[in-house]
């Protein structure tokens, strides 16, 4: 899936390295449980938000399929 450069840049500004997030939805058998929290480690060129989950996992939140929300 190709994601427009503008969208990737917007995501990089919105999800800076160190931003805390909570998983809302992820369509993957190995996904952490909904509600798991983690720390953003970056946003790749496809717009996926790379997260270091508090439970030790590191699956990315895929743009357009998965969903996470920023937390304070």
C-alpha positions in Angstrom: 0.0 0.0 0.0 1.4 3.4 -1.0 0.8 6.3 1.4 1.1 9.9 0.3 4.2 11.7 1.5 2.1 14.4 3.1 0.3 11.8 5.3 3.6 10.3 6.4 5.0 13.7 7.3 1.8 14.6 9.2 2.1 11.3 11.2 5.7 12.0 12.0 4.8 15.4 13.4 1.8 13.9 15.4 3.7 10.8 16.7 7.1 12.1 17.7 9.6 9.6 19.1 8.8 9.2 22.8 5.0 9.8 22.4 3.0 7.4 24.6 0.1 5.6 22.8 -2.6 3.0 23.7 -3.6 0.3 21.3 -7.2 0.6 20.1 -7.3 -2.0 17.2 -4.8 -4.3 15.5 -5.6 -7.0 13.1 -2.8 -9.4 13.8 -2.7 -12.8 15.6 0.4 -11.7 17.6 -1.0 -8.3 18.5 -0.8 -7.1 22.1 -4.1 -7.0 23.9 -6.3 -3.9 23.2 -5.5 -1.2 25.7 -1.8 -2.1 25.8 0.4 1.0 26.1 3.7 1.7 24.5 6.2 4.3 23.4 6.6 5.5 19.8 10.0 4.8 18.3 9.3 6.3 14.9 7.1 6.4 11.8 8.3 4.5 8.7 8.0 5.5 5.1 4.7 3.6 4.8 3.1 5.6 7.6 3.3 2.7 10.1 3.8 3.9 13.7 6.6 1.9 15.2 5.9 1.2 18.9 7.9 -0.4 21.7 5.0 -1.9 23.7 5.1 -2.0 27.5 4.6 -5.8 27.3 7.9 -6.3 25.4 6.4 -6.5 21.9 7.3 -4.2 19.0 4.6 -4.7 16.3 4.0 -1.5 14.3 0.5 0.1 14.0 -0.2 -0.1 10.3 -1.7 3.0 8.7 -5.2 2.5 7.5 -5.6 -0.9 9.2 -4.7 -0.6 12.9 -5.4 2.1 15.4 -3.8 3.6 18.4 -4.4 6.8 20.4 -2.1 9.2 22.0 -2.2 9.3 25.8 -0.8 11.8 28.4 
